[in-house]
Amino acid sequence: MILRILTTLLLAVAAALPASAQIAPTAAELRAYGGLHAAAARGDVAEIEKRIAAGENKEATDDRARTPLHVAAYQKQYDAARALIRLGADPNKLEIDRYDIITIASVANDLPMLRLALDGGGNPRAVTSRYDGTALIAAAHLGHVEVVRLLIAAKAPLDHVNNLKWTALIESIVLGDGGKNHTETLRALVEAGADVNLPDGSGATPLRLARSRGYREMVAILEKAGAK
């Protein structure tokens, strides 16, 4: 009975979770930016180089602790992000909601930004977000298959458990829709060696969770991998 109640509570939390808890700069914020934040937002590499050479703080933050590099990531300004990293900006800084640029790119399904963040020293193992999760968990939640594969290749932790007591594998089930993207996400995790028997906080295994939702292809993948 207690396990059933806990499962129900966790699923209620899941239903309330937004697709993204990240908050990109608003139009008003973008208009108000000056200095490196403004240059990053518009992708002005020459201005970025000029300002950093003049001693401007490349880790300056706005009201939500976003650095110029965070802004570049949110705005998909690849050249600006690359320049900031080349000039010493920290790719592992967390903004106010504890997102780094790897997680920002992963949630946005932004493979070019993710690649340059990883190449620039971003840590795919970092614990991020208010859920004490990882970029891999965030990507699995959303069914971003190619992002998941890239993070797996970068040695992201397969079995990290967030504060909802879910792994990436479990999130692909409980926050997925059982469709192609979430199924292929689960398959990628299983093939990479994710623990198919690691349960959630209520003791429900991935196989039990997939069966309860009628996700037959996920069930088949898990059973083939030895899930109980």
Residue pairs with C-beta under 8 A, 6 or more apart in sequence:
3 202
3 203
3 204
4 202
6 201
6 202
7 200
7 202
7 204
10 164
10 165
10 166
10 174
10 200
10 201
10 202
11 174
13 164
14 164
14 174
14 175
17 141
17 175
19 142
20 107
20 108
20 142
21 97
21 129
21 130
21 131
22 74
22 97
22 99
22 103
22 104
22 107
23 64
23 97
24 74
24 75
25 33
25 41
25 62
25 66
25 71
25 74
25 75
29 62
29 63
30 41
30 75
33 41
33 62
33 71
35 51
35 56
35 60
36 48
36 51
36 52
36 56
36 57
36 58
36 60
36 68
36 84
37 60
37 62
37 66
37 68
37 71
38 44
39 47
39 48
39 51
39 68
39 80
40 48
40 68
40 69
40 71
40 72
40 75
40 77
40 80
40 81
40 84
41 71
41 72
41 75
41 77
42 77
42 80
43 72
43 75
43 77
43 78
43 79
43 80
44 80
45 79
45 80
45 83
48 68
48 80
48 83
48 84
48 87
49 83
49 87
52 58
52 87
52 88
58 67
58 68
58 69
58 84
58 87
58 88
58 89
59 67
59 89
59 90
59 93
60 67
60 68
61 67
61 95
62 71
64 95
64 96
64 97
65 94
65 95
65 96
66 74
66 95
66 96
67 89
67 90
67 93
67 95
68 80
68 84
68 89
69 81
69 84
69 85
69 89
69 90
69 91
69 93
69 101
70 93
70 95
70 99
70 101
70 104
71 77
72 78
72 80
72 81
72 84
73 81
73 101
73 104
73 105
73 110
73 113
73 117
74 104
74 108
76 108
76 110
76 113
78 112
78 113
78 116
81 101
81 113
81 116
81 117
81 120
82 116
82 120
85 91
85 116
85 117
85 120
85 121
86 120
91 100
91 101
91 102
91 117
91 120
91 121
91 122
91 123
92 100
92 121
92 122
92 123
92 126
93 100
94 100
94 128
97 129
97 130
98 128
98 129
98 130
99 107
99 128
99 129
100 117
100 122
100 123
100 126
100 128
100 135
101 113
101 117
101 122
102 114
102 117
102 118
102 122
102 123
102 124
102 126
102 128
102 135
103 126
103 128
103 129
103 134
103 135
103 138
104 110
104 113
105 111
105 113
105 114
105 117
105 135
105 147
106 114
106 135
106 136
106 138
106 139
106 144
106 147
106 151
107 138
107 139
107 142
107 144
109 139
109 142
109 144
109 146
109 147
111 146
111 147
111 150
114 147
114 150
114 151
115 150
118 124
118 150
118 154
124 134
124 135
124 136
124 151
124 154
124 155
124 156
125 134
125 155
125 156
125 157
126 134
126 135
127 133
127 134
127 160
128 134
128 135
128 138
129 138
129 162
131 137
131 162
131 163
131 164
132 162
132 163
133 160
133 162
133 163
134 156
134 157
134 160
134 162
134 168
135 147
135 151
135 156
136 148
136 151
136 152
136 156
136 157
136 158
136 160
136 168
137 160
137 162
137 166
137 167
137 168
137 171
139 147
139 148
139 151
139 168
139 185
140 148
140 168
140 169
140 171
140 172
140 185
140 186
140 189
141 171
141 172
141 175
141 176
143 172
143 176
143 177
143 179
143 181
143 182
143 184
143 185
144 181
144 185
145 181
145 184
145 185
145 188
148 168
148 185
148 188
148 189
149 188
152 158
152 188
152 189
152 192
158 167
158 168
158 169
158 189
158 192
158 193
158 194
158 195
159 167
159 169
159 194
159 195
159 198
160 167
160 168
161 167
161 198
164 201
165 200
165 201
165 202
166 174
166 200
166 201
167 194
167 195
167 198
168 189
168 194
169 186
169 189
169 190
169 194
169 195
169 196
169 198
169 206
170 198
170 200
170 206
170 209
172 182
172 185
172 186
172 189
172 218
173 182
173 186
173 206
173 209
173 210
173 213
173 215
173 218
174 200
174 209
176 182
176 183
176 185
176 186
176 215
178 213
178 214
178 215
178 217
178 218
182 218
183 215
183 217
183 218
183 221
186 218
186 221
186 222
187 221
190 196
190 221
190 222
190 225
196 205
196 206
196 207
196 222
196 225
196 226
196 227
197 205
197 206
197 207
197 226
197 227
197 228
198 205
198 206
199 205
199 206
200 209
204 212
205 227
205 228
206 222
206 227
207 219
207 222
207 223
207 227
207 228
210 218
210 219
210 222
211 219
